């Protein structure tokens, strides 16, 4: 049971990290209430390296069977969107 709880926590953290990465794509437009320092931080973190790191974490969790198929599919879909956004910005 503890292992499942740990896995759920890891999946939750991965989702949170991906949401933050996603927020780095034009945050000034989709989160207009953010302070400019936070906008700059999010934009600075919107990198191919961060995307690759999160993708690797996801694939490792899948390989170790520590993520449900539904969560994997949802996260993979969002990462594919982020990949397109990175390409749009030439990253």
Phi and psi in degrees as a GROMACS rama.xvg file:
@    title "Ramachandran Plot"
@    xaxis  label "Phi"
@    yaxis  label "Psi"
@TYPE xy
-62.4474  -38.7063  UNK-2
-61.7086  -41.477  UNK-3
-63.7371  -39.8431  UNK-4
-63.8195  -41.6247  UNK-5
-63.41  -42.9277  UNK-6
-63.0561  -43.5135  UNK-7
-60.5229  -39.7914  UNK-8
-65.4708  -40.5482  UNK-9
-65.8267  -40.767  UNK-10
-64.0232  -43.5051  UNK-11
-60.278  -42.8691  UNK-12
-66.1282  -40.169  UNK-13
-62.2199  -43.3555  UNK-14
-61.0959  -41.2834  UNK-15
-64.1688  -44.9128  UNK-16
-62.4569  -40.0123  UNK-17
-69.3337  -38.2863  UNK-18
-62.0323  -40.6374  UNK-19
-66.4895  -41.9642  UNK-20
-59.9265  -44.8386  UNK-21
-60.1037  -38.2262  UNK-22
-62.549  -18.8352  UNK-23
-74.3955  -9.56249  UNK-24
-88.088  105.284  UNK-25
47.7516  55.4678  UNK-26
-62.5973  -26.5942  UNK-27
-64.3231  -20.4489  UNK-28
-94.4195  -42.5096  UNK-29
-95.3029  -7.19525  UNK-30
-137.172  67.4505  UNK-31
-64.2094  -17.2167  UNK-32
-83.0778  -4.02883  UNK-33
-69.7133  141.678  UNK-34
-65.308  151.776  UNK-35
-60.4745  -31.4889  UNK-36
-63.6203  -40.6008  UNK-37
-69.2954  -38.4683  UNK-38
-58.5132  -46.8142  UNK-39
-64.3643  -39.264  UNK-40
-63.9677  -46.3578  UNK-41
-62.1014  -43.2739  UNK-42
-64.5074  -37.8029  UNK-43
-66.6907  -30.5395  UNK-44
-83.9455  -7.90665  UNK-45
-83.8791  80.2164  UNK-46
-128.732  159.262  UNK-47
-62.6022  -37.4792  UNK-48
-61.9315  -44.3493  UNK-49
-66.0029  -41.0224  UNK-50
-57.5782  -49.6208  UNK-51
-61.1509  -38.7961  UNK-52
-62.8341  -46.7676  UNK-53
-67.3815  -37.881  UNK-54
-62.1684  -42.4344  UNK-55
-62.787  -42.0992  UNK-56
-60.9069  -43.8847  UNK-57
-61.6465  -47.4212  UNK-58
-65.2261  -35.0735  UNK-59
-66.2376  -41.681  UNK-60
-62.9715  -38.6007  UNK-61
-65.5082  -45.5983  UNK-62
-60.1336  -38.4161  UNK-63
-87.6166  5.48348  UNK-64
56.021  43.6096  UNK-65
-108.813  16.1439  UNK-66
-145.115  142.216  UNK-67
-72.7688  157.717  UNK-68
-60.285  -40.786  UNK-69
-63.0527  -48.5708  UNK-70
-61.4816  -43.9719  UNK-71
-58.2802  -47.5856  UNK-72
-62.6911  -43.5878  UNK-73
-62.2202  -46.4535  UNK-74
-67.6633  -42.0451  UNK-75
-62.4923  -39.4191  UNK-76
-61.9731  -44.4995  UNK-77
-65.9857  -39.9054  UNK-78
-63.9561  -36.5136  UNK-79
-62.0128  -38.97  UNK-80
-63.6725  -44.537  UNK-81
-62.575  -39.8953  UNK-82
-56.6204  -45.0931  UNK-83
-62.2838  -39.9706  UNK-84
-65.2706  -40.2771  UNK-85
-62.0722  -43.2008  UNK-86
-62.5285  -39.6857  UNK-87
-59.5199  -32.7234  UNK-88
-91.5541  5.82507  UNK-89
72.6303  27.5833  UNK-90
